[in-house]
């Protein structure tokens, strides 16, 4: 499987997870965890879409692919950390969320650099 197909698969699974988390937040989550789940799902879904778009942008080259991976992995880490806080009630997982945030920001910056280069 080529790299772009792997990234699309990873992003698609992220997107599916984000929709599931968002649906649970909307229909099954208690009020105390609804905000955490909604935020995690939104960020994960946005960055899954960014990953797919980065793969499709051939002029962006390798840097666009790197941007897609950073964004998609960052979205997953961010969402998972919020899920762990919500379901396990361990606020220490909040220290993991910024790692995902930094990866998502790095993904956007890589995409910007790719745009400047192309």
N, C-alpha and C positions, 0 to 999 in steps of 0.2 A: 504494500500500500504506500503510495507516495505521500510526502509530507503534507501537501495541501488536503488530501483526502482524510488524513488523520486529524488534522485541525478541524475540518468540517464535521467529522464524526464527533470529536470532543465538544465542539460548540453546539452541535445538535443535541447531544445528551445534556449539556448544561441548560440549553433552552427548555428541554422537556422537564428537567428538574425544577427550573425556575417557575414554569407554569404550574406544576404540581404544588410547589411551596406557596405560590401566590393564591392558588385556589383554596388550599387549606387555610391560609391566613384569612381569606374572605369568608369562608363558610364553616370552619371548624375550630379555629383557634380562639382561645379566650382573649379578653381585652388586654391582659397584661403582656401577651407575647405577640399580638397581632402586628404591632408596629415593627418589631424586630423582623418578623418573617416577611412582611410586605417590603421593607427596605432591602433585605437580602435578595428577595426574588427580583425586584426591579433592577438592582445593580447587576445581578447575574445575567438576566435576560438581555439587558442593553449590551453587555460586553460579549455575550455569545453572538449577537448580531454583528457587532464590530468585527469579531473574528471571521465570520463568514464573508463580510464585505472586504476585509483585508486580503483574504485568499482570492477573491474575484478580481481584485485590482492588480492586474499583471504589471502595470507600469511601476508599481511600488516596489517590485522586486523582493529580495530576501528580507529587507527591513520591514516591509508590510506584513510578511508572514510572522516575523518576530513580534511585531505589534499585536497581531492576532493571538499568538500564544500567550503573551504577557497579559493581555486583557482577559482572555478566557480563563486562564489559571487564576488570575487575580480575582475575578468575579466568583469563581468557585470557592476559593479560600475565604473570601469576605462573607459569602452566603453561609458556608458551613460554620464559620465561627459564630454567626448570629443564631443559627439553628442550635448549636451546642449551648449557647447561653439560654435560649428560649426553652429547650427541652430538658436540659440537665440542671438548669438553674445555677450554673457556675460562672459568675461574672469574670473570672480570670481569663476565660476564652476571649474576652474583649481585647486582650493584648495581641491576639492573632489577627483581628480585623484590620489593623493598619498595614499589616504585611500585604494583604489582598489589595488594600487601597493603593499602596505604593506601586504594586505591579500593574494595577489598572491605569494609574497615572503614567507610568513608564510606557505602557502600550500606546496611549494617546500621543505621548511625546515622540515615540518611534514613528508613529503614523505621520506626525507633522514633519519630522525630518525626511521621511520618505517622500512626502509631497514636495518639499523644497528641492530635493535631489532630482526628482523626475521631470 
